[in-house]
């Protein structure tokens, strides 16, 4: 459980530091017989840094409470 907490802490840190990333998808514009015209369309994914802080808190709780069993 402690290892999971460390992984979740790391993911939370990345979410806090990187609040936006972009994706590119191909979109079909025109298709006439064998002729196909496509265009790249960019999509932006944004989230609040508070989401990363919440994930850090959850990972911290898992790390602290996930001690070795007796």
C-alpha positions in Angstrom: 0.0 0.0 0.0 3.0 2.3 0.6 4.2 1.8 -2.9 0.8 2.7 -4.3 0.8 5.8 -2.1 4.2 6.9 -3.6 2.9 6.3 -7.1 -0.2 8.3 -6.5 1.8 11.1 -4.9 4.0 11.3 -8.0 1.0 11.4 -10.3 -0.5 14.1 -8.2 2.7 16.1 -8.4 2.7 15.8 -12.2 -1.0 16.8 -12.4 -0.2 19.9 -10.3 2.8 20.9 -12.4 1.4 20.1 -15.8 -2.1 21.7 -16.0 -2.6 21.5 -19.8 -1.7 19.3 -22.7 -2.7 19.1 -26.3 -3.8 16.2 -28.5 -4.0 16.1 -32.3 -6.6 14.0 -34.1 -7.3 13.5 -37.8 -10.7 14.7 -38.9 -12.2 13.6 -42.2 -13.3 16.7 -44.1 -14.3 15.4 -47.6 -14.6 11.9 -49.0 -15.4 11.5 -52.7 -14.8 8.0 -54.0 -11.2 7.2 -53.4 -10.3 10.8 -52.7 -10.2 11.6 -49.0 -9.2 14.9 -47.5 -8.3 15.1 -43.8 -7.2 17.8 -41.4 -5.4 17.7 -38.1 -7.6 19.1 -35.3 -6.0 20.1 -32.0 -7.7 19.5 -28.7 -6.6 21.0 -25.4 -7.1 19.3 -22.1 -7.1 21.6 -19.0 -7.6 20.8 -15.3 -7.2 22.8 -12.2 -4.0 22.5 -10.0 -6.4 21.8 -7.1 -7.1 18.4 -8.7 -3.4 17.5 -8.4 -3.3 18.7 -4.8 -6.3 16.5 -4.0 -4.5 13.5 -5.5 -1.4 14.3 -3.5 -3.4 14.3 -0.3 -5.0 11.0 -1.1 -1.5 9.5 -1.9 -0.1 10.9 1.3 -2.9 9.3 3.3 -2.3 6.0 1.6 1.4 6.3 2.2 1.1 7.1 5.9 -1.7 4.6 6.7 -0.3 1.8 4.6 2.3 0.6 7.0 3.5 -3.0 7.3 1.2 -5.5 8.8 2.2 -7.2 12.1 
